[in-house]
Amino acid sequence: MGKDECKTMLDALNKVTACYRHLVIALGSTSDSQNLREELKKTRKKAQELAVANRTKLTALLKDKSISKDDRAEYERLWVLFTSSMDLLEVDMKRSLEIGQDFPLKVPTRHLIQTGMTGSTTTVAARAMSVQNMKYEADANIDTVDLKELETEIAQVDQMMEEMEMKVQVAPWAVEAKQEAGAELKSTVSVGNSSVGVISICEEEPKETVEGESGMMKVLAGIIFTAVLLIAGILGYLVINL
């Protein structure tokens, strides 16, 4: 029961962290807006709540000396995945802070970058946090207040990770993976929806199709060349007779 609960909580954190990274990419682009900044704020706060829940649960389980060796190995594996997710979250929070400082909304100092991204990011944020829709509160000082809060939250995340290392000492290199590297890329479950699957399908196209198209092009070129020669001959004959 404990392992399933930990996996569910970690999966939720990974989804929200991935959503946050997706939103950070739009910062400073033509898709940037106050709504995006609000989505970022709510998403990172949700990620921090899930991080605290994951830390509390896994710390308690790893400190329990009565668990079996197999269970401990599994919890250590989940702990490594958790710390990796936290590393990514911290990096994206720092990136969000830097871009937010370079591209303030209220007093623009730089032109937004035309990245080709259009549309709203609300659907992604709402789906990641399991809510029907995202509601925003108008904040006229989002450039200053939110960035100060973000600085504080980055420091809190950094402190939490230091405390985690002190309380639970799990060496990442000592944890054995349960699947081979790149195993998810070999999966055929979602091959139709992934770029890897598209590449594989393209690579497996039969060469006969390419050769057939090449042959047709040659025949068509020959017909056109013959028609041109025929027209040139007719015109030459007419010119001589005139």
ABEGO torsion letter per residue (X at the ends): XAAAAAAAAAAAAAAAAAAAAAAAAABGBAABBAAAAAAAAAAAAAAAAAAAAAAAAAAAAAABAABBAAAAAAAAAAAAAAAAAAAAAAAAAAAAAAAAAABBAABBABBBBBAGBBEBAAAAAAAAAGBABBBBBBBAAAAAAAAAAAAAAAAAAAAAAAAAAAABBBBAAABBBABBBGAAAABAAAAAABAAAAAAAAAABBAAAAAAAAAAAAAAAAAAAAAAAAAAAAAAAAAAAX
